Amino acid sequence: MNVSQSSHRRTLRILCIEDHPLDREILRRQLEAVEQWGEIIPEVVFAASLGEAVLAAQREQVDVCIVDLLLPDSRGVETLYALRRVVPYAALVVVSSDSDLLTLRQSVYANVHGYLVKGEYTPGALVRSILAAWEHSQLELRLAETTHELHRSQAQYRALLEYLPDAVIMTDAEGKILYLNPAAHVLLGRSGGELIGEELAQLDTVTDTARDIVLPHRDGRLRYAVVRTQRAILEDQEVKLYFLHDITERRLLEHQLLEHQRRELLGILASGIAHDINNLLSPIMLGVQTLLRTVEDERSRRVLAMIEQSARRGAELVRQVLGFARSQDAHREQVAPKDIIAAVIGSYRTHLSPTITLDTSGVDLATPSFYADPTQVVQVLLNLIANAHQALGEQGGTIRLACYRTTSHDPRLSSKGIADAAYVVFEVSDTGHGIPEDIRPRIFEPFFTTRPNATGLGLYTVLAIVKRHEGTLHIESTPGVGTRVSVFFPLTENAAPRRATALVVSPSATLRNLVRAALDGVGLGVIEASSSSEALGTFIRSGNTVDLVVADDDEHVPIDPDKLRTIRELKPSVRVVLLCSLVVQQSLAALEGSVVDAFLPKPCTDQMLLDAVAALMGTTAAHE
């Protein structure tokens, strides 16, 4: 406020812009009549031109300007606009000899607070006009300040919503969308312009209590979110705010974990049943062989041969069940991919229908050797070719067999969270009818099949063998076009066992890089995660290849012991090293031996870390 206070008296700074000496003197005398001002003390400064007035206003703040519209350097309302640029919130009172209605109207448009005609007003009217104009200008100033503060507050709230990591959707009372923040655009895969004024059916069922909902993304995938609501009044309109926290990644991890546990239980169940069946088949096969040595009747021998053949088929089925139920590796050796391809072609070519062509032009004979069980790799390819054969059916077509070298930068491996490595790829593709979209999630389930007389163990066995070899699968299938299955086996160029892999968990990218450099220096492969949840997801997607976990129990983002326990349950042989402060080490001491194998105080040297790793994994820490 431009009015200073002394006791109850206030000073009002008035700038009089008048070039005529006589008019200036009249104004001076009228303004000096103190009895008319009450508690106001006028402090008057005179200027004979617009230029002088501007300089005076720049030297000292002005509360009220009394303006003559006929000045040597300015005429008419242009004088008012020029003053407004210098004193935007001062009160303007025109005292002019011009009584023209047009000039009055133009002055009002220039935001003048009072207009007096020379010779037609009394001193009292002048003072009242000045005081009223000043009060008016003060109201305008407070309104401008309040408006500015409101705009600033609105900008802050909008910025808060814009940068909020959770999605925010605002609807009117009828459910039509009024606003979405950027996080909501990402969650739904659609821009705000597409959804403003629309209704989102999934929000209709949401009540005032938090609940999970499923939202369709633009790419066709489903997104999961926890939604909370809040009713509010905005600009006299009732609105509803929806706050949505994306839990899609958590749901996927939960699903993967449950699927892993379910398959593990099925493996245990299948193993028990298979052993019982084995016990039943053993005396049958022994008895049949004994009878074949003593029975001479040809008809009886044919019956016994049929029984023996069926028993052998049952024994082979049991062998497959036990194969994927066991967790230990079979005999591994350095295998040349060209020998695998030759064995597969030799085993299956005679079984191919005349209407089916086996194309091996995609086989690179120079593909390097890799470390695997050759019998199991052949079984993988035979199972895949058998599936392709059945997919082509009587109409025939082409089965393409390919083999080549690739790396972890292959786009098909980009989302699987695996360490940098090279891979041998075997591909089996067909020109059949493809895999229907609705059954794709179930094709690797044990005993699941859509074909009569099939066991439903083919693809499950393939998956079990590939995972046991620390490999992975990728399936592409288009209805009406065909299916391509790519099998990735880790490549070891030098006949050595596979490279051991460490999972480094820390919110600090710098710490992850330093630990990676230390572990890489002793030959360990390294994959990274920034949090416990991400670590669990990366571990599950890695296909059981992680041998060591180095976790940083950061003060601001602590490690979740439950996630470490889950990793240990999924793979009991994994070793866990925890980097933490001494205080945290004491509080987590109960975990040692069950979850954490070794504690290292922070800060620690790379040699301390490498000594701990060597003690846990043996002197050849880089290899299993």
C-alpha positions as CSV (number, residue, x, y, z in Angstrom):
1,M,0.0,0.0,0.0
2,N,1.3,3.4,-0.9
3,V,-0.1,5.2,2.1
4,S,2.2,5.6,5.1
5,Q,0.8,5.7,8.6
6,S,1.8,7.9,11.5
7,S,-0.5,7.5,14.5
8,H,-3.9,7.7,12.8
9,R,-2.8,10.2,10.1
10,R,-2.0,8.9,6.6
11,T,0.0,10.5,3.8
12,L,-1.4,10.5,0.3
13,R,1.1,11.2,-2.5
14,I,-0.5,13.1,-5.3
15,L,1.1,14.0,-8.7
16,C,-0.6,17.0,-10.4
17,I,0.1,17.2,-14.1
18,E,-0.9,20.7,-15.3
19,D,1.0,23.0,-17.7
20,H,-1.0,26.2,-17.1
21,P,0.4,28.2,-14.2
22,L,-2.9,29.7,-13.1
23,D,-4.6,26.2,-13.1
24,R,-1.7,24.8,-11.1
25,E,-2.1,27.5,-8.5
26,I,-5.9,26.9,-8.2
27,L,-5.2,23.1,-7.7
28,R,-2.5,23.8,-5.1
29,R,-4.8,26.0,-3.0
30,Q,-7.7,23.6,-3.3
31,L,-5.5,20.6,-2.2
32,E,-3.9,22.5,0.7
33,A,-7.3,23.0,2.4
34,V,-6.4,20.5,5.1
35,E,-9.8,20.7,6.9
36,Q,-11.3,18.9,3.9
37,W,-9.0,15.8,4.1
38,G,-9.7,14.6,7.6
39,E,-7.0,12.2,8.7
40,I,-5.4,12.2,5.2
41,I,-2.3,14.4,4.7
42,P,-1.9,15.2,1.0
43,E,1.7,15.4,-0.3
44,V,1.5,17.1,-3.7
45,V,4.1,17.2,-6.5
46,F,3.5,19.2,-9.7
47,A,4.6,18.4,-13.2
48,A,4.2,20.7,-16.3
49,S,4.4,17.9,-18.9
50,L,4.0,14.2,-19.3
51,G,7.8,13.8,-19.4
52,E,8.2,15.5,-16.1
53,A,5.4,13.4,-14.6
54,V,7.0,10.1,-15.7
55,L,10.3,11.2,-14.1
56,A,8.6,12.1,-10.9
57,A,6.7,8.8,-10.8
58,Q,9.9,6.9,-11.3
59,R,11.6,8.8,-8.4
60,E,8.9,8.2,-5.9
61,Q,5.8,6.1,-5.8
62,V,2.5,7.9,-6.6
63,D,-1.0,7.1,-5.1
64,V,-3.1,9.5,-7.2
65,C,-2.5,11.3,-10.5
66,I,-4.5,14.5,-11.3
67,V,-4.2,14.8,-15.1
68,D,-4.9,17.6,-17.6
69,L,-5.5,16.1,-21.1
70,L,-4.0,19.0,-22.9
71,L,-0.2,18.9,-22.2
72,P,2.7,20.3,-24.3
73,D,4.0,16.8,-25.1
74,S,0.8,14.7,-25.0
75,R,-2.9,15.1,-25.9
76,G,-6.1,13.3,-25.0
77,V,-6.4,9.8,-23.7
78,E,-2.9,8.9,-24.9
79,T,-1.7,10.7,-21.8
80,L,-3.7,8.3,-19.7
81,Y,-2.4,5.2,-21.4
82,A,1.2,6.5,-21.1
83,L,0.7,7.1,-17.3
84,R,-0.8,3.6,-16.9
85,R,2.4,2.1,-18.2
86,V,4.4,3.9,-15.5
87,V,1.9,3.8,-12.5
88,P,-0.4,0.8,-13.3
89,Y,-2.2,0.8,-9.9
90,A,-2.4,4.6,-9.1
91,A,-5.7,6.3,-9.1
92,L,-6.3,8.6,-12.1
93,V,-8.5,11.7,-11.9
94,V,-8.9,13.9,-15.0
95,V,-9.3,17.7,-14.5
96,S,-9.8,19.1,-17.9
97,S,-11.6,21.9,-19.7
98,D,-12.9,19.4,-22.2
99,S,-16.5,18.3,-21.4
100,D,-17.0,16.4,-24.6
101,L,-18.9,13.1,-24.0
102,L,-16.6,11.2,-26.4
103,T,-13.6,12.3,-24.3
104,L,-15.3,11.2,-21.1
105,R,-16.1,7.8,-22.6
106,Q,-12.6,7.3,-23.9
107,S,-11.2,8.2,-20.5
108,V,-13.4,5.6,-18.8
109,Y,-12.1,3.0,-21.2
110,A,-8.6,4.1,-20.1
111,N,-9.6,3.1,-16.6
112,V,-10.0,6.6,-15.1
113,H,-11.5,6.7,-11.7
114,G,-12.8,10.4,-11.8
115,Y,-13.5,13.1,-14.3
116,L,-13.9,16.7,-13.4
117,V,-14.4,19.7,-15.7
118,K,-12.4,22.9,-14.9
119,G,-14.6,25.6,-13.4
120,E,-17.5,23.2,-12.7
121,Y,-16.4,21.6,-9.4
122,T,-15.9,22.7,-5.8
123,P,-12.8,22.0,-3.7
124,G,-14.9,19.6,-1.7
125,A,-15.9,17.7,-4.9
126,L,-12.2,17.5,-5.9
127,V,-11.1,16.0,-2.6
128,R,-14.0,13.6,-2.5
129,S,-13.3,12.5,-6.1
130,I,-9.6,12.0,-5.2
131,L,-10.4,9.9,-2.1
132,A,-13.0,7.8,-4.0
133,A,-10.6,7.3,-6.8
134,W,-7.8,6.2,-4.4
135,E,-10.2,3.8,-2.6
136,H,-11.2,2.4,-6.0
137,S,-7.6,1.9,-7.0
138,Q,-6.8,0.2,-3.7
139,L,-9.6,-2.3,-4.3
140,E,-8.3,-2.9,-7.8
141,L,-4.8,-3.5,-6.5
142,R,-6.0,-6.0,-3.9
143,L,-8.1,-7.7,-6.5
144,A,-5.1,-8.0,-8.8
145,E,-3.0,-9.4,-6.0
146,T,-5.6,-11.9,-5.0
147,T,-6.1,-12.9,-8.6
148,H,-2.4,-13.3,-9.0
149,E,-2.2,-15.4,-5.9
150,L,-5.1,-17.5,-7.1
151,H,-3.4,-18.1,-10.5
152,R,-0.2,-19.0,-8.7
153,S,-2.0,-21.4,-6.4
154,Q,-3.8,-23.0,-9.3
155,A,-0.5,-23.4,-11.2
156,Q,1.0,-25.1,-8.2
157,Y,-1.9,-27.5,-7.9
158,R,-1.9,-28.2,-11.6
159,A,1.9,-28.8,-11.5
160,L,1.4,-31.1,-8.6
161,L,-1.2,-33.1,-10.5
162,E,1.0,-33.0,-13.7
163,Y,4.0,-34.5,-11.9
164,L,2.1,-36.9,-9.7
165,P,3.3,-40.5,-10.5
166,D,-0.3,-41.9,-9.9
167,A,-3.0,-41.4,-12.5
168,V,-5.7,-38.7,-11.6
169,I,-9.0,-38.6,-13.5
170,M,-11.7,-35.9,-12.7
171,T,-15.3,-36.4,-13.8
172,D,-18.5,-34.5,-13.5
173,A,-21.6,-35.7,-11.6
174,E,-22.6,-37.7,-14.7
175,G,-19.3,-39.5,-15.1
176,K,-18.0,-37.5,-18.1
177,I,-14.2,-36.9,-17.9
178,L,-13.1,-33.3,-17.3
179,Y,-9.4,-33.8,-16.7
180,L,-6.6,-36.4,-16.9
181,N,-3.1,-35.9,-15.8
182,P,-0.1,-37.3,-17.8
183,A,0.1,-40.5,-15.7
184,A,-3.5,-41.3,-16.6
185,H,-2.6,-40.8,-20.3
186,V,0.2,-43.4,-19.9
187,L,-2.0,-45.8,-17.9
188,L,-4.7,-45.8,-20.5
189,G,-2.5,-45.3,-23.6
190,R,-4.7,-42.4,-24.8
191,S,-4.3,-38.6,-24.8
192,G,-6.5,-36.3,-22.8
193,G,-8.1,-34.8,-25.9
194,E,-9.5,-38.2,-26.9
195,L,-11.2,-38.8,-23.5
196,I,-12.4,-35.4,-22.4
197,G,-16.2,-35.5,-22.4
198,E,-16.2,-39.3,-22.6
199,E,-17.2,-41.8,-19.9
200,L,-15.0,-44.6,-18.6
201,A,-17.2,-47.6,-17.9
202,Q,-14.7,-49.1,-15.5
203,L,-15.1,-46.2,-13.1
204,D,-18.9,-46.6,-12.8
205,T,-18.5,-49.4,-10.2
206,V,-16.0,-47.6,-8.0
207,T,-17.3,-46.6,-4.6
208,D,-15.7,-44.4,-2.0
209,T,-13.6,-47.4,-0.7
210,A,-10.3,-48.4,-2.3
211,R,-10.6,-51.3,-4.7
212,D,-8.7,-53.0,-7.7
213,I,-10.0,-52.4,-11.2
214,V,-8.9,-53.6,-14.7
215,L,-8.5,-51.0,-17.4
216,P,-8.1,-51.6,-21.1
217,H,-4.9,-50.0,-22.6
218,R,-4.9,-48.7,-26.2
219,D,-2.5,-51.5,-27.3
220,G,-5.1,-54.2,-26.2
221,R,-3.3,-55.2,-23.0
222,L,-5.0,-55.0,-19.6
223,R,-3.7,-52.7,-16.9
224,Y,-4.4,-53.2,-13.2
225,A,-4.8,-50.4,-10.7
226,V,-5.9,-49.6,-7.2
227,V,-8.4,-46.8,-7.3
228,R,-9.5,-44.4,-4.6
229,T,-12.1,-41.7,-5.0
230,Q,-12.8,-38.2,-3.5
231,R,-15.8,-36.0,-4.1
232,A,-15.2,-32.2,-4.3
233,I,-16.8,-28.9,-5.4
234,L,-15.0,-27.1,-8.1
235,E,-16.4,-23.8,-9.4
236,D,-19.8,-24.5,-7.9
237,Q,-19.8,-27.9,-9.7
238,E,-19.7,-31.3,-8.0
239,V,-16.8,-33.4,-9.3
240,K,-15.3,-36.7,-8.5
241,L,-11.6,-37.4,-8.4
242,Y,-10.2,-40.8,-9.1
243,F,-6.6,-41.6,-7.9
244,L,-5.3,-44.7,-9.6
245,H,-2.1,-46.5,-8.6
246,D,-0.7,-48.8,-11.3
247,I,-0.1,-52.3,-10.0
248,T,0.2,-54.1,-13.3
249,E,3.8,-55.1,-12.7
250,R,3.0,-56.4,-9.3
251,R,0.1,-58.5,-10.7
252,L,2.3,-59.9,-13.4
253,L,5.0,-60.8,-10.8
254,E,2.4,-62.4,-8.5
255,H,1.1,-64.4,-11.5
256,Q,4.6,-65.6,-12.5
257,L,5.3,-66.6,-8.9
258,L,2.0,-68.5,-8.5
259,E,2.6,-70.1,-11.9
260,H,6.1,-71.2,-10.9
261,Q,4.8,-72.6,-7.6
262,R,1.9,-74.4,-9.4
263,R,4.2,-76.0,-11.9
264,E,6.6,-77.0,-9.1
265,L,3.7,-78.7,-7.2
266,L,2.5,-80.4,-10.4
267,G,6.1,-81.7,-11.0
268,I,6.1,-83.2,-7.5
269,L,2.7,-84.8,-8.0
270,A,3.6,-86.1,-11.4
271,S,6.9,-87.5,-10.1
272,G,5.1,-89.4,-7.3
273,I,2.5,-90.8,-9.8
274,A,5.2,-91.7,-12.3
275,H,7.2,-93.7,-9.7
276,D,4.0,-95.6,-8.8
277,I,3.4,-96.4,-12.5
278,N,7.0,-97.5,-12.9
279,N,6.6,-99.9,-10.0
280,L,3.5,-101.3,-11.8
281,L,5.2,-101.5,-15.2
282,S,8.4,-103.2,-14.0
283,P,6.9,-106.6,-13.2
284,I,4.8,-106.5,-16.3
285,M,7.8,-106.0,-18.6
286,L,9.9,-108.6,-16.7
287,G,7.0,-111.1,-16.8
288,V,6.4,-110.5,-20.5
289,Q,10.1,-111.1,-21.3
290,T,10.1,-114.3,-19.2
291,L,7.0,-115.6,-21.0
292,L,8.5,-114.8,-24.4
293,R,11.4,-117.1,-23.7
294,T,9.1,-120.0,-22.8
295,V,6.0,-119.5,-25.0
296,E,6.2,-120.9,-28.5
297,D,2.7,-120.4,-29.8
298,E,2.8,-117.6,-32.4
299,R,-0.5,-116.1,-31.5
300,S,0.4,-115.9,-27.8
301,R,3.8,-114.4,-28.7
302,R,2.1,-111.6,-30.8
303,V,-0.2,-110.8,-27.8
304,L,2.8,-110.7,-25.5
305,A,4.7,-108.5,-28.0
306,M,1.8,-106.0,-28.0
307,I,1.8,-106.0,-24.2
308,E,5.5,-105.4,-24.2
309,Q,5.2,-102.6,-26.7
310,S,2.4,-100.9,-24.7
311,A,4.5,-101.3,-21.5
312,R,7.5,-99.7,-23.2
313,R,5.4,-96.8,-24.4
314,G,4.2,-96.4,-20.8
315,A,7.7,-96.5,-19.5
316,E,8.8,-93.9,-22.0
317,L,5.9,-91.7,-20.9
318,V,7.0,-92.1,-17.3
319,R,10.6,-91.3,-18.3
320,Q,9.4,-88.0,-19.7
321,V,7.3,-87.2,-16.6
322,L,10.3,-87.9,-14.4
323,G,12.5,-85.9,-16.7
324,F,10.7,-82.6,-16.2
325,A,9.9,-83.4,-12.6
326,R,13.6,-83.7,-11.7
327,S,15.6,-80.6,-10.9
328,Q,19.1,-82.0,-11.5
329,D,20.9,-81.6,-14.8
330,A,21.6,-84.6,-17.0
331,H,25.0,-85.3,-18.5
332,R,26.3,-82.2,-20.3
333,E,29.1,-81.9,-22.8
334,Q,30.3,-79.6,-25.6
335,V,27.8,-80.0,-28.4
336,A,28.1,-79.0,-32.0
337,P,24.7,-77.6,-33.3
338,K,25.3,-79.3,-36.7
339,D,25.4,-82.7,-35.0
340,I,22.1,-81.9,-33.2
341,I,20.5,-81.0,-36.6
342,A,21.8,-84.1,-38.2
343,A,20.5,-86.3,-35.4
344,V,17.1,-84.6,-35.6
345,I,16.8,-84.9,-39.3
346,G,17.9,-88.6,-39.2
347,S,15.3,-89.4,-36.5
348,Y,12.3,-87.7,-38.0
349,R,12.6,-87.5,-41.8
350,T,11.1,-91.0,-42.2
351,H,8.1,-89.9,-40.2
352,L,7.2,-86.9,-42.3
353,S,4.1,-87.0,-44.5
354,P,4.7,-86.9,-48.2
355,T,2.8,-83.6,-48.3
356,I,5.2,-81.9,-45.9
357,T,8.6,-80.4,-46.8
358,L,11.4,-80.1,-44.3
359,D,13.4,-77.0,-45.2
360,T,16.9,-76.7,-43.6
361,S,18.2,-73.8,-45.6
362,G,18.2,-71.7,-42.4
363,V,20.8,-73.9,-40.7
364,D,24.2,-72.2,-40.3
365,L,26.7,-75.1,-40.1
366,A,29.3,-72.7,-38.7
367,T,27.3,-72.1,-35.5
368,P,29.7,-72.6,-32.6
369,S,29.4,-75.4,-30.0
370,F,27.6,-74.9,-26.7
371,Y,27.4,-76.8,-23.4
372,A,24.3,-79.0,-23.1
373,D,22.9,-82.5,-22.8
374,P,22.7,-83.5,-26.5
375,T,20.0,-86.1,-25.9
376,Q,17.7,-83.5,-24.3
377,V,18.4,-80.9,-27.0
378,V,17.4,-83.4,-29.7
379,Q,14.3,-84.2,-27.7
380,V,13.4,-80.5,-27.6
381,L,13.6,-80.2,-31.4
382,L,11.8,-83.5,-32.0
383,N,8.9,-82.4,-29.8
384,L,8.7,-79.1,-31.7
385,I,8.9,-80.7,-35.1
386,A,6.2,-83.2,-34.0
387,N,3.9,-80.2,-33.0
388,A,4.6,-78.5,-36.3
389,H,3.8,-81.8,-38.2
390,Q,0.5,-82.1,-36.4
391,A,-0.3,-78.4,-37.0
392,L,0.1,-78.9,-40.8
393,G,-2.2,-82.0,-40.8
394,E,-3.3,-83.6,-44.0
395,Q,-3.2,-80.4,-46.1
396,G,0.6,-80.5,-45.7
397,G,3.0,-77.5,-45.9
398,T,6.6,-76.6,-44.9
399,I,8.5,-77.1,-41.7
400,R,11.6,-74.9,-41.6
401,L,14.5,-75.7,-39.3
402,A,17.1,-73.0,-38.6
403,C,20.1,-72.7,-36.4
404,Y,22.4,-69.7,-35.8
405,R,24.3,-67.6,-33.3
406,T,22.8,-64.4,-31.7
407,T,23.3,-62.2,-28.6
408,S,21.2,-60.9,-25.7
409,H,20.6,-57.7,-27.8
410,D,18.3,-59.8,-30.0
411,P,14.8,-58.0,-29.8
412,R,13.2,-61.3,-28.8
413,L,15.3,-61.3,-25.6
414,S,15.0,-57.6,-24.7
415,S,12.1,-58.1,-22.2
416,K,13.5,-61.2,-20.5
417,G,15.9,-59.5,-18.1
418,I,18.9,-61.7,-18.9
419,A,22.6,-61.0,-18.6
420,D,24.8,-60.0,-21.6
421,A,25.7,-63.2,-23.4
422,A,25.8,-65.0,-26.7
423,Y,23.2,-67.7,-27.6
424,V,22.7,-70.6,-30.0
425,V,19.2,-70.4,-31.5
426,F,17.3,-73.3,-32.8
427,E,14.1,-72.4,-34.7
428,V,11.2,-74.6,-35.8
429,S,8.5,-72.9,-37.9
430,D,5.5,-74.1,-39.8
431,T,3.0,-72.8,-42.3
432,G,0.0,-74.2,-40.4
433,H,-3.1,-72.5,-38.9
434,G,-1.3,-70.9,-36.0
435,I,-2.1,-71.0,-32.2
436,P,-5.4,-69.6,-31.2
437,E,-5.1,-66.5,-29.0
438,D,-7.3,-67.9,-26.3
439,I,-5.1,-70.9,-25.6
440,R,-1.6,-69.4,-25.9
441,P,-1.3,-68.7,-22.1
442,R,-1.9,-72.5,-21.5
443,I,0.3,-74.2,-24.1
444,F,3.1,-74.9,-21.6
445,E,0.8,-76.4,-18.9
446,P,1.5,-80.0,-18.2
447,F,-1.2,-82.4,-19.7
448,F,-2.9,-79.5,-21.6
449,T,-3.7,-80.5,-25.2
450,T,-6.3,-79.8,-27.8
451,R,-5.5,-82.9,-29.8
452,P,-7.0,-86.4,-29.2
453,N,-4.5,-89.2,-28.2
454,A,-1.9,-86.6,-27.2
455,T,-0.2,-86.5,-23.7
456,G,0.0,-82.8,-23.3
457,L,3.6,-83.2,-22.2
458,G,5.5,-82.1,-25.3
459,L,5.8,-78.4,-24.8
460,Y,6.0,-78.7,-21.0
461,T,9.0,-81.0,-21.5
462,V,10.5,-78.5,-23.9
463,L,10.2,-75.7,-21.5
464,A,11.6,-77.7,-18.6
465,I,14.7,-78.8,-20.6
466,V,15.3,-75.2,-21.9
467,K,15.0,-73.7,-18.4
468,R,17.3,-76.5,-17.0
469,H,19.9,-75.3,-19.5
470,E,19.5,-71.6,-18.4
471,G,17.9,-70.9,-21.8
472,T,14.7,-69.3,-22.9
473,L,11.8,-69.6,-25.4
474,H,10.1,-67.2,-27.8
475,I,7.0,-68.0,-29.7
476,E,5.5,-66.1,-32.6
477,S,2.2,-67.3,-34.0
478,T,-0.2,-65.7,-36.5
479,P,-3.6,-67.3,-37.1
480,G,-3.8,-68.6,-40.7
481,V,-0.1,-68.0,-41.3
482,G,1.8,-70.3,-39.0
483,T,4.0,-70.6,-35.9
484,R,7.7,-70.0,-35.2
485,V,9.3,-71.3,-32.0
486,S,12.8,-70.0,-31.2
487,V,14.9,-71.8,-28.5
488,F,17.9,-70.0,-27.0
489,F,20.7,-71.9,-25.4
490,P,23.5,-70.0,-23.7
491,L,26.7,-70.2,-25.8
492,T,30.1,-71.0,-24.3
493,E,32.8,-70.6,-26.9
494,N,35.4,-72.5,-24.9
495,A,34.0,-75.8,-23.7
496,A,33.8,-74.4,-20.1
497,P,30.7,-74.6,-17.9
498,R,28.3,-71.7,-18.1
499,R,29.3,-68.4,-16.6
500,A,27.8,-67.8,-13.2
501,T,25.4,-64.8,-12.9
502,A,25.1,-62.2,-10.2
503,L,22.0,-60.1,-9.6
504,V,23.0,-56.7,-8.1
505,V,20.2,-54.8,-6.3
506,S,20.6,-51.1,-5.4
507,P,18.7,-47.8,-5.9
508,S,22.1,-46.3,-6.6
509,A,23.2,-46.6,-10.3
510,T,26.7,-45.6,-9.2
511,L,27.0,-48.5,-6.7
512,R,25.5,-50.9,-9.2
513,N,28.1,-49.9,-11.8
514,L,31.0,-50.3,-9.2
515,V,29.8,-53.8,-8.1
516,R,29.3,-54.8,-11.8
517,A,32.9,-53.8,-12.5
518,A,34.3,-55.8,-9.6
519,L,32.3,-58.9,-10.4
520,D,32.8,-58.7,-14.1
521,G,36.6,-58.6,-13.4
522,V,36.4,-62.1,-11.9
523,G,34.3,-63.5,-14.7
524,L,30.7,-63.2,-13.3
525,G,27.8,-62.2,-15.5
526,V,25.8,-59.3,-14.0
527,I,22.2,-58.2,-14.2
528,E,20.8,-55.3,-12.3
529,A,17.7,-54.2,-10.4
530,S,16.9,-50.9,-8.6
531,S,14.5,-52.3,-5.9
532,S,13.5,-55.5,-4.2
533,S,10.3,-55.8,-6.3
534,E,12.2,-55.3,-9.5
535,A,14.8,-57.8,-8.3
536,L,12.2,-60.5,-7.8
537,G,10.7,-59.9,-11.2
538,T,14.1,-60.0,-12.9
539,F,15.0,-63.2,-11.0
540,I,11.9,-65.0,-12.2
541,R,12.3,-63.8,-15.8
542,S,16.0,-64.8,-15.8
543,G,15.0,-68.5,-16.1
544,N,16.8,-69.7,-12.9
545,T,20.2,-68.5,-14.1
546,V,21.0,-66.3,-11.1
547,D,23.6,-67.8,-8.7
548,L,24.4,-64.8,-6.5
549,V,22.5,-61.8,-5.2
550,V,24.4,-58.8,-4.0
551,A,21.8,-56.5,-2.3
552,D,22.3,-52.9,-1.0
553,D,20.2,-52.2,2.1
554,D,20.0,-48.5,1.3
555,E,18.9,-46.2,4.2
556,H,16.1,-44.6,2.0
557,V,15.1,-47.7,-0.1
558,P,15.7,-50.7,2.3
559,I,15.8,-54.3,1.0
560,D,12.5,-56.2,1.6
561,P,13.5,-59.5,3.5
562,D,10.4,-61.2,2.2
563,K,11.6,-60.7,-1.4
564,L,14.9,-62.3,-0.5
565,R,13.1,-65.2,1.1
566,T,11.1,-65.7,-2.0
567,I,14.2,-65.8,-4.2
568,R,15.8,-68.3,-1.8
569,E,12.7,-70.5,-1.9
570,L,12.6,-70.4,-5.7
571,K,16.3,-71.4,-5.9
572,P,17.8,-72.6,-2.5
573,S,21.3,-72.8,-4.0
574,V,21.5,-69.0,-4.7
575,R,23.9,-67.1,-2.4
576,V,23.0,-63.7,-0.9
577,V,25.4,-61.0,0.1
578,L,23.9,-57.9,1.9
579,L,25.7,-54.5,2.0
580,C,24.5,-52.6,5.0
581,S,25.4,-50.4,7.9
582,L,26.4,-51.9,11.2
583,V,23.1,-50.8,12.8
584,V,21.1,-52.5,10.1
585,Q,23.4,-55.5,10.2
586,Q,22.5,-56.0,13.9
587,S,18.8,-55.6,13.3
588,L,18.9,-58.1,10.4
589,A,21.1,-60.6,12.1
590,A,18.3,-63.1,12.4
591,L,18.2,-63.4,8.6
592,E,21.8,-64.7,8.5
593,G,22.0,-68.4,7.5
594,S,18.4,-68.5,6.3
595,V,18.3,-65.7,3.8
596,V,21.6,-63.8,3.9
597,D,24.8,-65.7,3.6
598,A,27.2,-62.8,4.3
599,F,26.9,-59.3,5.6
600,L,29.4,-56.6,4.4
601,P,29.5,-53.2,6.2
602,K,29.2,-50.0,4.1
603,P,31.5,-48.7,2.8
604,C,33.4,-51.8,1.8
605,T,36.2,-52.3,-0.7
606,D,35.9,-54.3,-3.9
607,Q,38.4,-56.8,-2.4
608,M,36.1,-57.4,0.6
609,L,33.3,-58.1,-1.8
610,L,35.3,-60.4,-3.9
611,D,36.6,-62.3,-0.8
612,A,33.0,-62.8,0.3
613,V,31.9,-64.0,-3.1
614,A,34.9,-66.4,-3.4
615,A,34.1,-67.8,0.1
616,L,30.5,-68.4,-0.8
617,M,31.0,-69.7,-4.4
618,G,34.4,-71.3,-4.3
619,T,37.7,-70.1,-5.8
620,T,36.4,-70.3,-9.3
621,A,33.6,-67.9,-8.6
622,A,33.0,-67.2,-12.2
623,H,31.7,-70.6,-13.1
624,E,29.3,-73.2,-11.6
